[in-house]
Amino acid sequence: MPRPAGDASSRFNVSFEFFPPKTDEMEATLWESINRLAPLNPDFVSVTYGAGGATRERTHTTVSRIIRETSIRPAAHLTCVAASKAEVDEVARAYWEAGVRHIVALRGDPQTGPGTKYEAQADGYKTSADLVAGLKRVGDFEVTVSAYPEGHPESTSIDADIDVLKAKIDAGATRAMTQFFFDNEIYLRFMDKVRARGITIPVIPGIVPVQSFKQTANFAKSAGASVPQWLADRFEGLDNDPATRRLVAATVAAEQVLDLVDRGICDFHFYTMNRADLVYAICHLLGMRPKTSEQKAA
């Protein structure tokens, strides 16, 4: 089947996820990646958020700089972990005042770590749906939420997960982004169930190019995402061969994305791990090309 070619910017919508840097070196890498990907004119870029003052400040600082120094639209992540409703609302108002109009609303991981029971703060938002409703009271934010094709680690079933997704939409969410996956059939089966429930909002597949197989596999385990044996086989023996590993990673991610394109998917959310090379290559294969400021304005 013919693959996308030429300027396909009008056909595809992409978004990129970054995390706030902890060191000067990480900050330099982050901004190299943002500046590399910005000319592709993404629909938005999101910046992750964790519990605790320092992490919140780093997220706010990164988002504010994106607004000041780039033309791309930022979405700030926000969770209800370890915070009262008043504290979360204060963060949301600060984002609104900084010019942020898009929030990625997540419940957040248990403070006691993956695999432990989540305990909501007594005076905080209890669920992600509660958080979405609270954000909509603070301002007319566009709110994106999460979806889990293989089920949230704490969920009893996919159907229960879809119940939660429906509650978030009823509270005001207008877009969902999925946890990453490697088997496209998992996503497509999930979407069949989502649409059968009457859910019509975009549910964008989350794609993670494998920068490090060991790191990605560990992340997948904690997130409840499966790692197929064929993927492990492709990276076997490449721990000390970064050049070949990058080529294999680009091939794997490109195969996944182009297969989804063949199935009619045109929107993608990339977990960049703050690195641009693999994501940029995939977007190039989709036919996306850098745009000048004049082209963007047109």
N, C-alpha and C positions, 0 to 999 in steps of 0.2 A: 504494500500500500504506500502511495506517495507520502512523504513526510513533510511537515511544515517547512516553508522556505521563504526567504525575503522578509519584509517587515510585517510581522504577524501581531504587532502590538494591539491592533483593534480586535483581534480574535481571542487573545489570551489575557487573563488577569492573574498577576502573581503578587504575592506579598512575602515579606522576609521577616524572620524573627531573630532578634539579637538579645544578648543579656548584658547588663551593665558591668563595666570592667572594674576589677579590684585593684589593679596596679597601673602604673604609667605605661608599661610595655603592653599590657592588655588593652589599654585605651587606644594606643597607637594602632594596634591591629584592628580594633573595632572600627575606627574611623577610616582606615584604609579600605575596609570592606564596605562600609556605608558609601564612601565616595566612588568605589568601583561599581556598586550596584545601582546607585541612584539614577544614572542616565538611562536605565532600562524602564524608568517611569513606573515603578510598582504602584499597585492600588494603595498600599500602605505598608509601613514597617512597624512591627510591634517590639516592645522592649519589656522583658520579663521583670518580675517583682517578687520579692520574698519578704517574709516577716522580719521585723526588726528595723530600727531607725536608720542604720547605715545603708542597708540595702534599698530602703525606700528612697533615701536621699540620692543614691547613685542612679536609680531609675529616673527620678524626677530630673536630675541634672542631665542625663543622656537625652531624655525626651525634649527638654527645653532647648538643648543645643541643636537637635535635629530641626526644631521649629525655626531657630535663629539662622542656621547656617545652610540649610538645604531647602529644596522646594518640595520634598516628599512629605506625605501626610503621616504623622506618627500615631500609633495606638498604644496607650499605656496599659500594661497589665495591672490588675488590682485584685487582691484577695481579702478574705475576711479573717485570716488566721491571726490570732494573738492581738486583736484590736477590737475596741468597742465600736458600736455604730457611729458614734460621734467622731471617733478618730478616723474611720474609713471615710465618712462624709467630708471631713476636713481635707483629707488627701484628694478626694474627688473635686472639691471646690478649688483647691490649689491647681489641679490640672486644668480645670475650666478657665481659670484666670490666666494660666500660661498659654492658652490657646488650643488646648487639646479638646477635641470633640469626639474622640473614639476611644472607648475603653474595652479591653479584653477582661471580662469578669470571670474569675475563677474562685472556687471555694478555697483552694490551697491544700497543701499536704499537711498531715498531722504533725504537730511540733515534735512528737516523740519518734518520728521517723516513719519511713515506708513500712507497711505491713502492720502498723499499730492502729488502734481505733481513733478516729477523729473526734475531738471534744470541742464543741463550739464554746466560745467565750460567753459567759452569762449575759453580758450586756451587748453582745455582738450579733452580727447577722448569722443566722443558723445554717443557711444553705446558700448555694449559688443563686437560686431563684430569688431568695430574699435580697441578696446583694444586688441583683439586676434591678429589682423593684426600687431599692434604695437609691441606686445611681440615677434612675429615671426621675426620682423626686428631686435630686440635687440639680440636675440639668438635663437638657435634651440631648444626651449623649447617644451616639451610635454605639450599640453594645454587641460585642461578639462573645460567644461562649464556646465551651469545649464539647466535643463529642468523642465517643470511644467505640470504634468499630469492633474491638475485641472485648469490650466491657471495661468499665472502671475497676481497678483492683479491689474496691470495697463493695462492688455491686453484686447482687445475687443472680442477675440474668441480664441479657441484652434488652429484653422487654422492659425491665425495671430501669435500665439506663435510658431508654427512649422515653419513659415516663418523666424522668428528670429533665431530659432535653425539652420535652413539651412544656413542662412547668416553667423553664427558663424563657421559652418563647412567649408563653402567656404573660410573663412578667415584663416583657419588652425587648427581648433579644431579637436581633434581625439577621444574624449570621452565626454559623458555627464553624469551627475549625477542628479537624480530627487529630487525635493522637496519631503519631506516625505508625506506619505499617509497611510490611514488605511484600505481602501477598495481596495483589489487587482484588482477587476474588472475595477476600474478607470485606473490603470496603464496599464492593458492589452488592454483596448480600446484605450488608448493613443498610445501605441506601434503599434497597427494596423494602426493607421493614420500616424504615423511616418514612418513606413516601406512602406506604400502605396505612400509616397512622394519620395521614393527612397533613404532614409537616411539609411545607413548601419552601421554607427559607433555604438559601445556599448552605450546603454542608461541604466545606472545602477540604479536600484531602491534604493531610500534612505529610510532607516528604522530608526525610532526613538523609542527605548524602553522608556516607560513612567515612568520616575523617579518621577514626580509629575503631577497628572492629571490636576490640575488647571493651572500650569505653561505651560504644553504642549498645553492645550486648548487655552490659551491666545496667545501662539506662533503661533498656527495653524490659529487663526483668523487673525492675522496680515499678515500671509504668504499666505492666500487664500486657505488653506487646510481645508477640511471638517472633522468634528468629529462626527462619527455616534452615534446615541443614544445608541446602544448596548454597545459601549465603555464606555460612561458615566455611564451606568447602572452597569458595572462590577466594577467600582471604587467607586460607591456610598457608603458612610458611612465609607470610609477608610482613611480619612484625618488624623486621629489621631492613625492609626494602621499601622505603617511603615512596620512591618514584613509581614503582610498579603498583603499589597500593593505591596511589592516586588515580592511576589509569583504570584500575579495576573498579574503584569507587565511582568514577565518572560513568563507566559503562553500565554498572548496576543501576544507578539512579536514572540514567538516560533511558534504559530499557523500561523501567517502571513507569516513568512519566509518559513516554511515547506510547506505551500500551494503553494507558488511561486516555490519551488523546484519541487513539483508535476507537475507544469506547464512548467517545463524545464528551469527555471531561475537558474543560477549558480554563478552570480556575485551580490554582495551586498555591499552597502556603509552604514555604521552605524554612525548615529549622537550620539556620546557617552555621550554628556554633561559632559565630563571629568571624567566619572565613568566607571569602567571596568566590574563590576560584572554581570550585565544583558547581556551585549554584549558577554562576555566570555562564559556564559552559553549557549547562542544561538549558538555560534560557536562550542561548544562542542556537542550540539545536531546535528549539521551538520556533525559531525564526524571528525572535525578538532582537532588536538592534538599538543601540544607544540613541537617544533623542537630544537634540540641542534645546535650549530654553525657548527658542523661536518655534521649533516644531511642537513642543509641549503646549505653548500658548495657542497655536493654531488648532 
